[in-house]
């Protein structure tokens, strides 16, 4: 299997999950260090209390993990999330939300990932921390 670029992974995500395109989710970077994904701030993603909704934050984290897996392994579109653990740490600011994902362990059957989510321009303060596992097709 060959590695994919950020643009190729974003196209796969958008074609397989139209909601990602509606959210304007982008894969900004994909390299040996991991993946950087983004959701632009949008009022329709804000829940009561004035913060970006939890499901939006989880969707961004999951997409970042999927991106880093596809970036490393190529077109394994049938890779699926088998576990996602999230700790919400601080309220995100009213700016773009970013997710930096990396693979912690990769085996033949699974990829264990870590994602740091933060508000654009505030990389030192985590909004959420995620660990997750992708089951890989055999």
N, C-alpha and C positions, 0 to 999 in steps of 0.2 A: 504494500500500500504506500502511496506517496503522500507527503505532507501537503496541506492546503494553505492558501494565503488567507489573510483576514477578509479580503473581498469575496473569495470563494465561499468561505464559511458563512459570512453574512448572507450571501445569496441563498445558500442551502437553508439557513434558518428562516429567512423571509418566505421562501417558497413552501417550506414544510409547516410553518406556523404563521399564518397571516396576521395574527395578533401582534407579533413582534414588529412587523412593518407598521402597523397602526400606532404602536408605542414609539416608533422611530428608533428602535434598538439598533445600535451599530457596534461592529467589532472594529475598534480603532487601531488595534495592534495585535499581532500574533507572531511570536518568535520563540526562540529557545528558552526564554525566561518565562513565557506564559502568554496569557491573553488579557487584553484590556477592552472591556465592553462598556457601553454608555447608554443611558436613557436620558434624553433631554428633559429638563423640568417642564411640566405641563400641568395646568390647573386641574384637568380631568383625572389625573393620577393621585390627587390629594384627597385624603380622607378627612372626616370631621376632626378638628384639632389642629388643622393646618399642616399636616405632615404627609409625606409620600406614603402611600398605603403599603402595608406589609406584603400583600401579594405581589405588588410591583417590585419591591426589593428582592423578594424570593425569585421572581421570574428573571430578573437581571443576573442574580447569582447563578441560577441554573443555566442560563444561556452562556455565561462566561465559562462555566465548567464544560459545557458541551463544545464550545469553541476551542478550548485548549485541548480537549480530547481529539476532535477532528483535525486540529492543526498538527497534532503529533502523529495520528494514525491514518489520516486520509478519510475517504468516504465510508465511514462506518455509521451511516445514518440511523441504523437500528440500535445503536447504543442508547440505553435508557437509564434514567436516574433510578437508582435502587435505594438511595439514602440521601437525605439532606437534613443537616442540623444547623440551625441558625440562632445566633445570639444577637438581638437588637441592642445596641449600645447607647447611641445618642440620636436625637431627632435630626434627620437630614435637613440641610438648608434648602432654600428655594432656588436651587441651581441644579445643573446636570448632576446625575448620580453616576458614579463610576464603580466598576468592579474589576479588580485585578485578580486573575485566577492563575493557579499553577498546579501542576501534577505533583503530588507527594510520593505516590507509588503507582507503578504501572505493571500489571501482570497480563497474562493471556486472557483472563476472564473479567478483570475489573481495573478501573482507574480510580484512585482515591485522590481527591482534589481539595484545595483550600482556596477560599476567596475572601479578599478584604474589600469591603465596600465603603466608599467615602464620598463626600460632597466635593464637587469640582473646586479647586483652589484651596482645599483644606485636607490634603493628603495625610496629615499627621493625626487626624482625629477620625477613628473608624466609626462609621454609622452602624455597621453590622459585621460580624465574623461568621463565615460559613465553612463547614466541612461537608463533603458529600462524596458519594461513590456512584460511578457509572458502571453498569453491567455491560460488558462488551459481547457482541455476537460471536459465537464460536465458529 
